[in-house]
C-alpha cells in the first residue's frame, strides 16, 4: 500500500483527518485526568467506585505483566549461554542438521535443554514452511550509526563491539552517518575511527548527510536514510542481493553483545518471511548505569523490563531504539521517515502499512547496551531524562498517521486494525494518565469528601481496598527489584553488593519518578501534538 | 509463549469480571446474605477510635478481636449496644443505630480514667485564677492589689510576681482588667493614691514594670481590643468612636472612625459595622475602607433594635461573628441570629468550623459547615444544638480534643460533655473547684488548671492523656 507516511504535505480531507487524529490522544488524556479530578469533587461516590475498578484492573494487569517479565527474563538468561554461531553454521544444511542435530551434553543444564528444544521447534517450523534460509556466508550486515554531536568516546566503544562479534566482522558493512552540521572535530574523529577499524570489516563508510534537503526535518531518520541509500549503492556495486542483507540502525552509544550478529543472523535465517521482519533485541542501559543518579537508573531499568514484557507478545511488538531489519524491506518501503523524530517505531509502522499487515517484529533474547541520559549535575540529568522521555513519548506522532493508513488499507484485516490501533492509542494514553490516577487521583475522594460522602461506608472501605490492592501490587515491585538486582552488571565500587542493595531501595522512588519523569513528559508530548506545536529532534546528552 | 499469553489473558479477564463486582459491592456495603430475597443485603459500618487506644469493642453480644482504632464493617442495619472497654477506665457504652450504606464514625472517644491524674503545681492560698487563653500564662491572685498578682508559666512551670518590688504600681488596687486571646498583654484599671490609672503589662517580659497609659486613657473606655500579633496598637471604643493608642510611640490617635456600632480587630485590620449599615474593613489608621460584605437585612435589623455596641470576630475567611452586649449572637450565615440573648462567651475550632457557646444556664454547639454544604438556600440551615441545659451559673467553657468534647465550669463544678457521640450528649461531672474562681484548659498540654477547693492551691488535672498528644497534633 502506498501511504505518505508523514504529517506534512497533506491536502484537503486528509490534512483535516490528520489534525483531528493528532488532537485525539492528548484530548483523551486530559479528559481522563480532568474528568477524574472533577468527579472526585462533584460525585465522590462515583469517583471512589471508578478508582476501585481501575485499581483492580491495574493490579491484574501488573501481575499479568510481572508473570511475563519473569518468563522473558528466564528466556533471556536461558539464551545467555547459547552458541548462536554454531546454530547459524548448522543451518547451512537444515534437513541434515535436523536429522543429526548436535546432541546436548548429558551435563547440560535445564536452561540449555529448553533453549535447544526451542531451537528445534523453530527449525521444524522453518522446514514445514519450506522457506529455506540463505547460506550464512552469503548474508551481509549493514550497521548504520547516525551521529549528530556525539564525541568519539561515545561512538567508538560501539564500533569496537562490532569488531568483536562471533559473526565474522568481514561480513559487516559499517556506515557512520555524520550530519553535515556536525562539528569538525567530530567529523575528523569519524574519519580517524574509519581509518582505524576499516580493515576489520567488509568496509567502513562515513556518509555525510547534507543539511536542509527538501522535505526533511532535522531528525535522525533523515540522516539514517541518507546513509541507508549510500549503503544500497555500495551493495549494488558489490552485487550483494538486498534480500540477503540485514540492516541495523544503532544509536551512537549502542554497544552490542558479542553474540548479537550471530543471533540476528540466526533469527533472520529461521524466520519464514525474513524480508518482512524486524529483529528487536532487549535494550539495556548498562554503559554508565552506575554513574547516574538512582532515579535515572530505575527509570531505564524499567524501560528494559517493559521491552522484556513486550518481547513475549510478538503479535503486537513494535520496534524500539536500536534494532535490525531486512534491508530489502527498508529499501522497498522507502527507508526511514525523514521528517519524524520517532524513527525507531515509525519504521515498523511504515513497513506494517506498506505490506498491509504482513510485517512482524521478531523478539531476540540478546541485549544491546546504551547510555542512560546523564549529565554533569543531578539537576541537568533530571532535565536530560525528562527531555529523553518526552522524545520517546513523542512516538505518539505515529498514531494519526497509522490510523490514516488503517483507513486506507483495504487488505489489512479489521481485527488487526482494531488490535494494533487500540494498543497504540491505549499505551500512549495509559503512559500519560496512569501514574496520576494511581498516585494522586486514587486518594483524592477521601481528602475532598463532603459531609454526605464522609458518612458513607464507601468513604471508609474505598481507601482500605485501594491500600490492599497496592499491597498486592508490591508483589510485582519485589519481583522487579529482585530481577533488577540480577540483571544489572557488577558495580565498579569496593562493595558492589552494598551498591545493589542500595539500588533495591531506589525502586521506592517509582511513584515519584513515574509521575514527574514519565507521565508528565508523555502528557507534555501529547499536549504539544494536540496543540500542533511539533517537536524538533533534540539529541540526548550522552556523557561518559 | 503466545498460547500462555492468551490463556492467562482470559484467566485474568475472568478474575476481573468476578472480583470487580465483589469489590465494588463490598465497598458500597453490600454483603452476601443467603437468607435475604436477593441473596445480599446492604450493611453499615462503625469506625471507632479511642484515646487512649487499644480498647476492646463489644457490639451487641459479640466481642471483636480487633482493638481500637478499628472498623466494624458488614453490620446489618439496626440498633446495637456498643461497648468500649479499656482497663482502668470507665466503660463507654452507647446505643448506636447502623444504617445501610452509612458509616457511623466515632473518631474521638475519650475514655476517662477511673483515677484521674492530678498534679499540685504551686502551693499557697490563692483567691482567684485569671486565665490568659492561647498563651502559656495565667495570673494568680492573693489579694486585690497588683502586688498580690503572680504570673504562672504553665509550660515552664515557674511563677513570678506580676511586677517587680520596685514598681510604682505595686500598691494599686485592681478595678478591672482586659485580656485578648493569644496575647500576653494585660490592661489593668487600677486605683492608686486616689487616682484611676490604666496600666499595661506584657506577661512575656520578665521584670516588666508596667506602662502607665493613663494620659492616653483619660477615662475608662467602653471597650479595648487589639490584634494579638500586633499588640502595640490598641483600639478603644467610646460613644461610637474608635481611638487608637500606639504603645511604641506612646501616641493617641483620636477618632480614627466614627458612627461605629461594632468593632473587631483581625490581622492588623479593623472590622467596623457603622450606623449606616456598612460592614467594612479599614487599615489601622481607619483609612482605605473596603466593603467586606453587604450586610443582610436580618443582621441590620438586630443592630437597629438592640444596644449600641457589638464585638466582631472573624472566625474564618468567610465567617464573621457578632456578639452584642446583651448576649445576642449572630453569624453571617442564614438564619443569622442564633442566640437572642444571654450569650456569655464562645470558642471556635477553625478546622471543624465548630462554635461552642454558652449562656448562664446552657452550653451549645453550632456547626458551621462549608457554604457548599450549607448555605442560605439550604433546607437544613445550621442551628444551635444545646448539649447541656441544666446550668445555674456557667461562666467558662473550652473545646477539648479537637472540638469533640466541651469542658465547662458551672459555678464550682467542672463538667465534660461529649459533642459527637450518638444519642443524648453524655455529661460527666469531673470535680469541684474552688468557688468563684476561673479555670484554664490548654489543648496543648491536655490539662486543666484550677484552684483546689480545699487548699486553694494551683493544681492541674489531666483531661487528655499526655502520651497521646503527639498523635493528636499529627491528625
Interface residues (C-beta under 8 A of the other chain):
Chain A: X48 X49 X52 X53 X56 X57 X60 X61 X63 X64 X67 X68 X71 X312 X313 X314 X315 X450 X451 X454 X455 X456 X457 X458 X459 X460 X461 X462 X464 X465
Chain B: X1 X2 X4 X5 X8 X9 X12 X15 X16 X19 X20 X23 X24 X26 X27 X28 X29 X43 X44 X45 X47 X71 X73 X101 X102 X103 X104 X105 X369 X370 X372 X373
